[in-house]
């Protein structure tokens, strides 16, 4: 997994949290929902990348 991709996904999660909080302050449910979707997209992206990395270690038998 490239470090730049992981950094972008982490920033996406932080952006989602910021949008959620900003939507709460502005009393905007649409912005809150957008923030939740953005954060979930970042979390799913990180989970997929970590799963690929774990499978690569298992194939090479370097995990043990």
PyMOL Python script that loads the backbone (N, CA, C, O; Angstrom):
from pymol import cmd

cmd.read_pdbstr("""\
ATOM      1  N   UNK A   1       0.848  -1.171   0.000  1.00  0.00           N
ATOM      2  CA  UNK A   1       0.000   0.000   0.000  1.00  0.00           C
ATOM      3  C   UNK A   1       0.897   1.239   0.000  1.00  0.00           C
ATOM      4  O   UNK A   1       1.848   1.341   0.775  1.00  0.00           O
ATOM      5  N   UNK A   2       0.578   2.142  -0.861  1.00  0.00           N
ATOM      6  CA  UNK A   2       1.370   3.359  -0.926  1.00  0.00           C
ATOM      7  C   UNK A   2       1.025   4.265   0.244  1.00  0.00           C
ATOM      8  O   UNK A   2      -0.129   4.360   0.662  1.00  0.00           O
ATOM      9  N   UNK A   3       2.048   4.926   0.760  1.00  0.00           N
ATOM     10  CA  UNK A   3       1.827   5.811   1.900  1.00  0.00           C
ATOM     11  C   UNK A   3       0.992   7.018   1.504  1.00  0.00           C
ATOM     12  O   UNK A   3       0.238   7.548   2.320  1.00  0.00           O
ATOM     13  N   UNK A   4       1.124   7.455   0.255  1.00  0.00           N
ATOM     14  CA  UNK A   4       0.339   8.614  -0.170  1.00  0.00           C
ATOM     15  C   UNK A   4      -1.149   8.273  -0.197  1.00  0.00           C
ATOM     16  O   UNK A   4      -1.976   9.103   0.179  1.00  0.00           O
ATOM     17  N   UNK A   5      -1.502   7.068  -0.635  1.00  0.00           N
ATOM     18  CA  UNK A   5      -2.915   6.667  -0.657  1.00  0.00           C
ATOM     19  C   UNK A   5      -3.459   6.586   0.771  1.00  0.00           C
ATOM     20  O   UNK A   5      -4.581   7.016   1.041  1.00  0.00           O
ATOM     21  N   UNK A   6      -2.660   6.035   1.673  1.00  0.00           N
ATOM     22  CA  UNK A   6      -3.101   5.944   3.056  1.00  0.00           C
ATOM     23  C   UNK A   6      -3.278   7.338   3.660  1.00  0.00           C
ATOM     24  O   UNK A   6      -4.205   7.568   4.436  1.00  0.00           O
ATOM     25  N   UNK A   7      -2.404   8.247   3.308  1.00  0.00           N
ATOM     26  CA  UNK A   7      -2.516   9.621   3.795  1.00  0.00           C
ATOM     27  C   UNK A   7      -3.786  10.278   3.274  1.00  0.00           C
ATOM     28  O   UNK A   7      -4.497  10.951   4.020  1.00  0.00           O
ATOM     29  N   UNK A   8      -4.071  10.078   1.975  1.00  0.00           N
ATOM     30  CA  UNK A   8      -5.283  10.666   1.404  1.00  0.00           C
ATOM     31  C   UNK A   8      -6.547  10.099   2.058  1.00  0.00           C
ATOM     32  O   UNK A   8      -7.501  10.834   2.312  1.00  0.00           O
ATOM     33  N   UNK A   9      -6.547   8.803   2.326  1.00  0.00           N
ATOM     34  CA  UNK A   9      -7.717   8.202   2.971  1.00  0.00           C
ATOM     35  C   UNK A   9      -7.879   8.697   4.404  1.00  0.00           C
ATOM     36  O   UNK A   9      -9.001   8.911   4.865  1.00  0.00           O
ATOM     37  N   UNK A  10      -6.774   8.877   5.104  1.00  0.00           N
ATOM     38  CA  UNK A  10      -6.847   9.418   6.465  1.00  0.00           C
ATOM     39  C   UNK A  10      -7.378  10.848   6.451  1.00  0.00           C
ATOM     40  O   UNK A  10      -8.182  11.223   7.304  1.00  0.00           O
ATOM     41  N   UNK A  11      -6.932  11.640   5.489  1.00  0.00           N
ATOM     42  CA  UNK A  11      -7.433  13.013   5.350  1.00  0.00           C
ATOM     43  C   UNK A  11      -8.917  12.998   5.012  1.00  0.00           C
ATOM     44  O   UNK A  11      -9.664  13.863   5.468  1.00  0.00           O
ATOM     45  N   UNK A  12      -9.353  12.020   4.215  1.00  0.00           N
ATOM     46  CA  UNK A  12     -10.767  11.891   3.875  1.00  0.00           C
ATOM     47  C   UNK A  12     -11.607  11.615   5.121  1.00  0.00           C
ATOM     48  O   UNK A  12     -12.707  12.149   5.264  1.00  0.00           O
ATOM     49  N   UNK A  13     -11.090  10.786   6.016  1.00  0.00           N
ATOM     50  CA  UNK A  13     -11.802  10.509   7.271  1.00  0.00           C
ATOM     51  C   UNK A  13     -11.898  11.775   8.120  1.00  0.00           C
ATOM     52  O   UNK A  13     -12.951  12.070   8.687  1.00  0.00           O
ATOM     53  N   UNK A  14     -10.802  12.519   8.205  1.00  0.00           N
ATOM     54  CA  UNK A  14     -10.824  13.765   8.976  1.00  0.00           C
ATOM     55  C   UNK A  14     -11.772  14.789   8.359  1.00  0.00           C
ATOM     56  O   UNK A  14     -12.466  15.507   9.078  1.00  0.00           O
ATOM     57  N   UNK A  15     -11.801  14.856   7.034  1.00  0.00           N
ATOM     58  CA  UNK A  15     -12.714  15.764   6.350  1.00  0.00           C
ATOM     59  C   UNK A  15     -14.163  15.388   6.634  1.00  0.00           C
ATOM     60  O   UNK A  15     -15.006  16.259   6.851  1.00  0.00           O
ATOM     61  N   UNK A  16     -14.448  14.100   6.632  1.00  0.00           N
ATOM     62  CA  UNK A  16     -15.799  13.641   6.955  1.00  0.00           C
ATOM     63  C   UNK A  16     -16.213  14.028   8.369  1.00  0.00           C
ATOM     64  O   UNK A  16     -17.349  14.443   8.600  1.00  0.00           O
ATOM     65  N   UNK A  17     -15.285  13.891   9.312  1.00  0.00           N
ATOM     66  CA  UNK A  17     -15.582  14.290  10.696  1.00  0.00           C
ATOM     67  C   UNK A  17     -15.812  15.794  10.780  1.00  0.00           C
ATOM     68  O   UNK A  17     -16.710  16.251  11.487  1.00  0.00           O
ATOM     69  N   UNK A  18     -15.002  16.558  10.063  1.00  0.00           N
ATOM     70  CA  UNK A  18     -15.177  18.016  10.054  1.00  0.00           C
ATOM     71  C   UNK A  18     -16.526  18.403   9.463  1.00  0.00           C
ATOM     72  O   UNK A  18     -17.219  19.266  10.001  1.00  0.00           O
ATOM     73  N   UNK A  19     -16.902  17.761   8.348  1.00  0.00           N
ATOM     74  CA  UNK A  19     -18.193  18.071   7.724  1.00  0.00           C
ATOM     75  C   UNK A  19     -19.351  17.715   8.656  1.00  0.00           C
ATOM     76  O   UNK A  19     -20.348  18.434   8.717  1.00  0.00           O
ATOM     77  N   UNK A  20     -19.217  16.618   9.372  1.00  0.00           N
ATOM     78  CA  UNK A  20     -20.270  16.230  10.307  1.00  0.00           C
ATOM     79  C   UNK A  20     -20.441  17.269  11.411  1.00  0.00           C
ATOM     80  O   UNK A  20     -21.559  17.662  11.744  1.00  0.00           O
ATOM     81  N   UNK A  21     -19.319  17.707  11.971  1.00  0.00           N
ATOM     82  CA  UNK A  21     -19.379  18.706  13.049  1.00  0.00           C
ATOM     83  C   UNK A  21     -19.887  20.042  12.516  1.00  0.00           C
ATOM     84  O   UNK A  21     -20.690  20.704  13.172  1.00  0.00           O
ATOM     85  N   UNK A  22     -19.427  20.443  11.335  1.00  0.00           N
ATOM     86  CA  UNK A  22     -19.889  21.697  10.743  1.00  0.00           C
ATOM     87  C   UNK A  22     -21.381  21.637  10.442  1.00  0.00           C
ATOM     88  O   UNK A  22     -22.087  22.632  10.601  1.00  0.00           O
ATOM     89  N   UNK A  23     -21.861  20.485  10.012  1.00  0.00           N
ATOM     90  CA  UNK A  23     -23.284  20.328   9.762  1.00  0.00           C
ATOM     91  C   UNK A  23     -24.095  20.404  11.042  1.00  0.00           C
ATOM     92  O   UNK A  23     -25.222  20.899  11.038  1.00  0.00           O
ATOM     93  N   UNK A  24     -23.532  19.921  12.131  1.00  0.00           N
ATOM     94  CA  UNK A  24     -24.223  20.015  13.427  1.00  0.00           C
ATOM     95  C   UNK A  24     -24.285  21.465  13.895  1.00  0.00           C
ATOM     96  O   UNK A  24     -25.313  21.910  14.405  1.00  0.00           O
ATOM     97  N   UNK A  25     -23.201  22.195  13.726  1.00  0.00           N
ATOM     98  CA  UNK A  25     -23.178  23.592  14.156  1.00  0.00           C
ATOM     99  C   UNK A  25     -24.128  24.453  13.325  1.00  0.00           C
ATOM    100  O   UNK A  25     -24.743  25.391  13.834  1.00  0.00           O
ATOM    101  N   UNK A  26     -24.235  24.119  12.042  1.00  0.00           N
ATOM    102  CA  UNK A  26     -25.078  24.885  11.136  1.00  0.00           C
ATOM    103  C   UNK A  26     -26.510  24.350  11.121  1.00  0.00           C
ATOM    104  O   UNK A  26     -27.368  24.917  10.444  1.00  0.00           O
ATOM    105  N   UNK A  27     -26.783  23.273  11.851  1.00  0.00           N
ATOM    106  CA  UNK A  27     -28.089  22.618  11.894  1.00  0.00           C
ATOM    107  C   UNK A  27     -28.506  22.178  10.493  1.00  0.00           C
ATOM    108  O   UNK A  27     -29.632  22.412  10.052  1.00  0.00           O
ATOM    109  N   UNK A  28     -27.565  21.535   9.811  1.00  0.00           N
ATOM    110  CA  UNK A  28     -27.790  21.099   8.433  1.00  0.00           C
ATOM    111  C   UNK A  28     -27.657  19.576   8.353  1.00  0.00           C
ATOM    112  O   UNK A  28     -26.544  19.050   8.353  1.00  0.00           O
ATOM    113  N   UNK A  29     -28.788  18.870   8.284  1.00  0.00           N
ATOM    114  CA  UNK A  29     -28.699  17.404   8.236  1.00  0.00           C
ATOM    115  C   UNK A  29     -28.056  16.887   6.945  1.00  0.00           C
ATOM    116  O   UNK A  29     -27.444  15.819   6.949  1.00  0.00           O
ATOM    117  N   UNK A  30     -28.186  17.621   5.858  1.00  0.00           N
ATOM    118  CA  UNK A  30     -27.574  17.194   4.600  1.00  0.00           C
ATOM    119  C   UNK A  30     -26.057  17.191   4.684  1.00  0.00           C
ATOM    120  O   UNK A  30     -25.405  16.275   4.186  1.00  0.00           O
ATOM    121  N   UNK A  31     -25.498  18.215   5.313  1.00  0.00           N
ATOM    122  CA  UNK A  31     -24.049  18.286   5.466  1.00  0.00           C
ATOM    123  C   UNK A  31     -23.560  17.205   6.420  1.00  0.00           C
ATOM    124  O   UNK A  31     -22.481  16.647   6.219  1.00  0.00           O
ATOM    125  N   UNK A  32     -24.329  16.907   7.442  1.00  0.00           N
ATOM    126  CA  UNK A  32     -23.960  15.825   8.354  1.00  0.00           C
ATOM    127  C   UNK A  32     -23.940  14.487   7.614  1.00  0.00           C
ATOM    128  O   UNK A  32     -23.021  13.689   7.797  1.00  0.00           O
ATOM    129  N   UNK A  33     -24.937  14.247   6.792  1.00  0.00           N
ATOM    130  CA  UNK A  33     -25.002  13.000   6.044  1.00  0.00           C
ATOM    131  C   UNK A  33     -23.843  12.897   5.053  1.00  0.00           C
ATOM    132  O   UNK A  33     -23.262  11.825   4.880  1.00  0.00           O
ATOM    133  N   UNK A  34     -23.514  14.000   4.413  1.00  0.00           N
ATOM    134  CA  UNK A  34     -22.367  14.021   3.511  1.00  0.00           C
ATOM    135  C   UNK A  34     -21.080  13.696   4.263  1.00  0.00           C
ATOM    136  O   UNK A  34     -20.235  12.953   3.764  1.00  0.00           O
ATOM    137  N   UNK A  35     -20.933  14.251   5.457  1.00  0.00           N
ATOM    138  CA  UNK A  35     -19.760  13.967   6.283  1.00  0.00           C
ATOM    139  C   UNK A  35     -19.662  12.501   6.659  1.00  0.00           C
ATOM    140  O   UNK A  35     -18.572  11.929   6.671  1.00  0.00           O
ATOM    141  N   UNK A  36     -20.797  11.895   6.967  1.00  0.00           N
ATOM    142  CA  UNK A  36     -20.809  10.470   7.303  1.00  0.00           C
ATOM    143  C   UNK A  36     -20.391   9.638   6.088  1.00  0.00           C
ATOM    144  O   UNK A  36     -19.594   8.708   6.213  1.00  0.00           O
ATOM    145  N   UNK A  37     -20.929   9.973   4.922  1.00  0.00           N
ATOM    146  CA  UNK A  37     -20.570   9.227   3.711  1.00  0.00           C
ATOM    147  C   UNK A  37     -19.086   9.369   3.372  1.00  0.00           C
ATOM    148  O   UNK A  37     -18.443   8.400   2.968  1.00  0.00           O
ATOM    149  N   UNK A  38     -18.549  10.568   3.536  1.00  0.00           N
ATOM    150  CA  UNK A  38     -17.130  10.796   3.236  1.00  0.00           C
ATOM    151  C   UNK A  38     -16.255  10.006   4.214  1.00  0.00           C
ATOM    152  O   UNK A  38     -15.270   9.392   3.804  1.00  0.00           O
ATOM    153  N   UNK A  39     -16.604  10.018   5.480  1.00  0.00           N
ATOM    154  CA  UNK A  39     -15.826   9.286   6.473  1.00  0.00           C
ATOM    155  C   UNK A  39     -15.908   7.778   6.227  1.00  0.00           C
ATOM    156  O   UNK A  39     -14.904   7.077   6.350  1.00  0.00           O
ATOM    157  N   UNK A  40     -17.082   7.281   5.883  1.00  0.00           N
ATOM    158  CA  UNK A  40     -17.239   5.853   5.608  1.00  0.00           C
ATOM    159  C   UNK A  40     -16.423   5.453   4.382  1.00  0.00           C
ATOM    160  O   UNK A  40     -15.825   4.377   4.360  1.00  0.00           O
ATOM    161  N   UNK A  41     -16.394   6.304   3.374  1.00  0.00           N
ATOM    162  CA  UNK A  41     -15.600   6.013   2.179  1.00  0.00           C
ATOM    163  C   UNK A  41     -14.112   5.883   2.538  1.00  0.00           C
ATOM    164  O   UNK A  41     -13.425   4.998   2.026  1.00  0.00           O
ATOM    165  N   UNK A  42     -13.623   6.753   3.406  1.00  0.00           N
ATOM    166  CA  UNK A  42     -12.230   6.662   3.840  1.00  0.00           C
ATOM    167  C   UNK A  42     -11.950   5.416   4.648  1.00  0.00           C
ATOM    168  O   UNK A  42     -10.903   4.790   4.481  1.00  0.00           O
ATOM    169  N   UNK A  43     -12.866   5.048   5.517  1.00  0.00           N
ATOM    170  CA  UNK A  43     -12.685   3.855   6.346  1.00  0.00           C
ATOM    171  C   UNK A  43     -12.701   2.593   5.486  1.00  0.00           C
ATOM    172  O   UNK A  43     -11.886   1.691   5.682  1.00  0.00           O
ATOM    173  N   UNK A  44     -13.627   2.533   4.539  1.00  0.00           N
ATOM    174  CA  UNK A  44     -13.704   1.368   3.648  1.00  0.00           C
ATOM    175  C   UNK A  44     -12.441   1.268   2.797  1.00  0.00           C
ATOM    176  O   UNK A  44     -11.926   0.172   2.578  1.00  0.00           O
ATOM    177  N   UNK A  45     -11.946   2.394   2.324  1.00  0.00           N
ATOM    178  CA  UNK A  45     -10.719   2.385   1.536  1.00  0.00           C
ATOM    179  C   UNK A  45      -9.534   1.869   2.326  1.00  0.00           C
ATOM    180  O   UNK A  45      -8.739   1.083   1.811  1.00  0.00           O
ATOM    181  N   UNK A  46      -9.408   2.302   3.569  1.00  0.00           N
ATOM    182  CA  UNK A  46      -8.313   1.803   4.415  1.00  0.00           C
ATOM    183  C   UNK A  46      -8.471   0.314   4.697  1.00  0.00           C
ATOM    184  O   UNK A  46      -7.486  -0.425   4.695  1.00  0.00           O
ATOM    185  N   UNK A  47      -9.695  -0.130   4.937  1.00  0.00           N
ATOM    186  CA  UNK A  47      -9.923  -1.549   5.222  1.00  0.00           C
ATOM    187  C   UNK A  47      -9.557  -2.413   4.018  1.00  0.00           C
ATOM    188  O   UNK A  47      -8.950  -3.473   4.174  1.00  0.00           O
ATOM    189  N   UNK A  48      -9.920  -1.966   2.827  1.00  0.00           N
ATOM    190  CA  UNK A  48      -9.579  -2.738   1.625  1.00  0.00           C
ATOM    191  C   UNK A  48      -8.076  -2.802   1.419  1.00  0.00           C
ATOM    192  O   UNK A  48      -7.539  -3.857   1.082  1.00  0.00           O
ATOM    193  N   UNK A  49      -7.399  -1.689   1.618  1.00  0.00           N
ATOM    194  CA  UNK A  49      -5.944  -1.680   1.450  1.00  0.00           C
ATOM    195  C   UNK A  49      -5.254  -2.569   2.480  1.00  0.00           C
ATOM    196  O   UNK A  49      -4.295  -3.268   2.153  1.00  0.00           O
ATOM    197  N   UNK A  50      -5.731  -2.545   3.707  1.00  0.00           N
ATOM    198  CA  UNK A  50      -5.127  -3.389   4.741  1.00  0.00           C
ATOM    199  C   UNK A  50      -5.391  -4.859   4.469  1.00  0.00           C
ATOM    200  O   UNK A  50      -4.541  -5.703   4.757  1.00  0.00           O
ATOM    201  N   UNK A  51      -6.559  -5.179   3.918  1.00  0.00           N
ATOM    202  CA  UNK A  51      -6.865  -6.568   3.584  1.00  0.00           C
ATOM    203  C   UNK A  51      -5.941  -7.061   2.474  1.00  0.00           C
ATOM    204  O   UNK A  51      -5.468  -8.196   2.522  1.00  0.00           O
ATOM    205  N   UNK A  52      -5.681  -6.218   1.476  1.00  0.00           N
ATOM    206  CA  UNK A  52      -4.759  -6.600   0.406  1.00  0.00           C
ATOM    207  C   UNK A  52      -3.357  -6.830   0.955  1.00  0.00           C
ATOM    208  O   UNK A  52      -2.676  -7.775   0.557  1.00  0.00           O
ATOM    209  N   UNK A  53      -2.933  -5.976   1.858  1.00  0.00           N
ATOM    210  CA  UNK A  53      -1.607  -6.104   2.450  1.00  0.00           C
ATOM    211  C   UNK A  53      -1.498  -7.386   3.268  1.00  0.00           C
ATOM    212  O   UNK A  53      -0.482  -8.077   3.205  1.00  0.00           O
ATOM    213  N   UNK A  54      -2.528  -7.704   4.027  1.00  0.00           N
ATOM    214  CA  UNK A  54      -2.530  -8.917   4.842  1.00  0.00           C
ATOM    215  C   UNK A  54      -2.504 -10.156   3.956  1.00  0.00           C
ATOM    216  O   UNK A  54      -1.796 -11.115   4.264  1.00  0.00           O
ATOM    217  N   UNK A  55      -3.260 -10.155   2.863  1.00  0.00           N
ATOM    218  CA  UNK A  55      -3.251 -11.294   1.946  1.00  0.00           C
ATOM    219  C   UNK A  55      -1.886 -11.472   1.295  1.00  0.00           C
ATOM    220  O   UNK A  55      -1.460 -12.603   1.063  1.00  0.00           O
ATOM    221  N   UNK A  56      -1.202 -10.391   1.000  1.00  0.00           N
ATOM    222  CA  UNK A  56       0.131 -10.477   0.406  1.00  0.00           C
ATOM    223  C   UNK A  56       1.101 -11.136   1.391  1.00  0.00           C
ATOM    224  O   UNK A  56       1.931 -11.951   0.987  1.00  0.00           O
ATOM    225  N   UNK A  57       1.004 -10.794   2.667  1.00  0.00           N
ATOM    226  CA  UNK A  57       1.877 -11.405   3.670  1.00  0.00           C
ATOM    227  C   UNK A  57       1.571 -12.893   3.821  1.00  0.00           C
ATOM    228  O   UNK A  57       2.484 -13.705   3.974  1.00  0.00           O
ATOM    229  N   UNK A  58       0.299 -13.245   3.779  1.00  0.00           N
ATOM    230  CA  UNK A  58      -0.062 -14.655   3.930  1.00  0.00           C
ATOM    231  C   UNK A  58       0.417 -15.482   2.747  1.00  0.00           C
ATOM    232  O   UNK A  58       0.827 -16.629   2.929  1.00  0.00           O
ATOM    233  N   UNK A  59       0.376 -14.935   1.552  1.00  0.00           N
ATOM    234  CA  UNK A  59       0.849 -15.651   0.369  1.00  0.00           C
ATOM    235  C   UNK A  59       2.348 -15.909   0.430  1.00  0.00           C
ATOM    236  O   UNK A  59       2.821 -16.962   0.002  1.00  0.00           O
ATOM    237  N   UNK A  60       3.087 -14.957   0.958  1.00  0.00           N
ATOM    238  CA  UNK A  60       4.541 -15.073   1.010  1.00  0.00           C
ATOM    239  C   UNK A  60       5.026 -15.838   2.228  1.00  0.00           C
ATOM    240  O   UNK A  60       6.222 -16.103   2.353  1.00  0.00           O
ATOM    241  N   UNK A  61       4.134 -16.191   3.115  1.00  0.00           N
ATOM    242  CA  UNK A  61       4.474 -16.928   4.348  1.00  0.00           C
ATOM    243  C   UNK A  61       5.420 -16.147   5.245  1.00  0.00           C
ATOM    244  O   UNK A  61       6.085 -16.738   6.096  1.00  0.00           O
ATOM    245  N   UNK A  62       5.495 -14.842   5.074  1.00  0.00           N
ATOM    246  CA  UNK A  62       6.333 -14.011   5.933  1.00  0.00           C
ATOM    247  C   UNK A  62       5.567 -13.537   7.158  1.00  0.00           C
ATOM    248  O   UNK A  62       6.129 -12.866   8.024  1.00  0.00           O
ATOM    249  N   UNK A  63       4.305 -13.875   7.234  1.00  0.00           N
ATOM    250  CA  UNK A  63       3.457 -13.373   8.309  1.00  0.00           C
ATOM    251  C   UNK A  63       3.733 -14.077   9.620  1.00  0.00           C
ATOM    252  O   UNK A  63       3.553 -13.479  10.681  1.00  0.00           O
ATOM    253  N   UNK A  64       4.170 -15.349   9.584  1.00  0.00           N
ATOM    254  CA  UNK A  64       4.380 -16.137  10.807  1.00  0.00           C
ATOM    255  C   UNK A  64       5.546 -15.692  11.574  1.00  0.00           C
ATOM    256  O   UNK A  64       5.846 -16.260  12.625  1.00  0.00           O
TER     257      UNK A  64
END
""", "prot")
cmd.dss("prot")
cmd.show_as("cartoon", "prot")
cmd.util.cbc("prot")
cmd.orient("prot")
